[in-house]
Amino acid sequence: MRLKTCKCLFCNDLQNIPANGPEFAFHLGMSTPSKTVLIVEDEQSIRDVLVELFEVDGNSVTAAELLPEALERLRTNRYDLIVTDLRLGGKRDGGLQVMALAGMLSPEAMVLVLTAYPDDSNRQASFRLGAVHFLEKPVDLATIAQHAATVGVKTAFAASATE
């Protein structure tokens, strides 16, 4: 098998990839582009439901439970959609830190904030840091799916509607 060194934006360090086949096409940007989604939620059940919502063909979904993991994911990948809880693992500003780094490293991403603490100061801070929508828990999954669709991110709702 012939190998080629990849130097694309998606690879943080140089790596050898097959010089033909789907991996090579992906790295050259020739395949159908997938949408990347980051879910940041410390409650396992909510995180699992959100991952299931977005795990459809055409999406690459990453989930993080706590702030350090979320920040590392943001440093190593670019995202089209970021869904984050406002409070992460007891840190009142965890979601705000996610939004701040996302604004620098994935500036084109749509950011959806989920929170059980919808006070005005959190809302204003979220919007200043780039959140597009500030949603109070419990959130209807159809609402999240509608927002995601505006940036071309498919969901299980869209997949079931076309079947």
FIBAGU-906475 format. One record per residue (C-alpha): x, y, z; residue in one letter. Coordinates in steps of 0.2 Angstrom, whole numbers, padded with zeros to 4 digits, always signed. Layout:
! residues N
XYZA...
***
This chain:
! residues 163
+0000+0000+0000M+0007+0017-0005R+0006+0030+0009L+0005+0049+0008K+0009+0061+0022T-0006+0071+0026C-0004+0090+0031K-0022+0095+0031C-0031+0106+0043L-0040+0091+0051F-0024+0083+0056C-0014+0091+0070N+0001+0082+0067D+0008+0074+0051L+0002+0056+0048Q+0004+0043+0034N-0013+0039+0026I-0017+0028+0011P-0013+0036-0005A-0030+0030-0012N-0046+0025-0005G-0059+0035+0006P-0047+0040+0019E-0036+0049+0006F-0052+0057-0002A-0057+0063+0015F-0041+0071+0019H-0041+0080+0002L-0058+0086+0005G-0065+0076-0010M-0078+0066+0000S-0095+0073+0005T-0091+0084+0020P-0098+0078+0036S-0104+0090+0050K-0095+0089+0066T-0104+0091+0082V-0098+0093+0100L-0109+0089+0115I-0104+0095+0132V-0115+0089+0146E-0111+0082+0163D-0127+0073+0165E-0124+0056+0157Q-0143+0053+0152S-0144+0070+0144I-0127+0067+0135R-0132+0050+0129D-0149+0057+0122V-0140+0071+0113L-0127+0060+0106V-0141+0048+0099E-0150+0063+0092L-0135+0068+0081F-0127+0051+0077E-0134+0049+0059V-0125+0047+0043D-0115+0063+0038G-0111+0068+0056N-0096+0066+0067S-0101+0067+0085V-0090+0070+0100T-0095+0070+0118A-0087+0077+0133A-0093+0076+0151E-0082+0089+0160L-0074+0105+0156L-0056+0099+0154P-0061+0086+0142E-0072+0098+0132A-0057+0111+0131L-0046+0097+0124E-0059+0092+0111R-0060+0110+0106L-0041+0112+0104R-0040+0096+0093T-0055+0098+0082N-0066+0111+0073R-0085+0110+0075Y-0100+0115+0065D-0112+0114+0080L-0108+0114+0099I-0121+0110+0111V-0116+0114+0129T-0123+0114+0146D-0120+0130+0156L-0114+0122+0172R-0102+0108+0171L-0098+0097+0185G-0102+0110+0198G-0092+0124+0189K-0104+0139+0186R-0094+0145+0172D-0090+0129+0163G-0101+0132+0148G-0095+0150+0147L-0077+0144+0146Q-0082+0131+0132V-0090+0146+0123M-0075+0157+0125A-0063+0144+0118L-0075+0139+0104A-0076+0157+0099G-0057+0157+0095M-0055+0139+0088L-0072+0135+0080S-0078+0153+0076P-0090+0147+0063E-0099+0135+0074A-0117+0137+0080M-0117+0136+0099V-0133+0130+0108L-0133+0133+0127V-0143+0121+0138L-0147+0126+0156T-0157+0124+0171A-0152+0141+0177Y-0159+0153+0164P-0155+0170+0173D-0152+0186+0163D-0134+0187+0168S-0130+0169+0161N-0140+0173+0145R-0131+0189+0142Q-0114+0182+0145A-0118+0167+0134S-0124+0178+0119F-0108+0189+0122R-0098+0173+0120L-0106+0168+0104G-0121+0157+0109A-0134+0158+0096V-0148+0150+0106H-0150+0149+0125F-0162+0135+0129L-0170+0131+0146E-0170+0113+0152K-0180+0102+0149P-0178+0106+0131V-0188+0098+0117D-0177+0088+0106L-0187+0094+0091A-0182+0112+0095T-0163+0107+0096I-0165+0098+0079A-0173+0113+0071Q-0159+0124+0076H-0146+0111+0071A-0154+0110+0054A-0151+0129+0051T-0132+0125+0049V-0135+0109+0039G-0133+0097+0054V-0144+0082+0052K-0153+0073+0067T-0162+0057+0070A-0178+0068+0068F-0173+0072+0050A-0168+0054+0046A-0184+0047+0052S-0194+0060+0042A-0186+0054+0026T-0188+0036+0029E
***
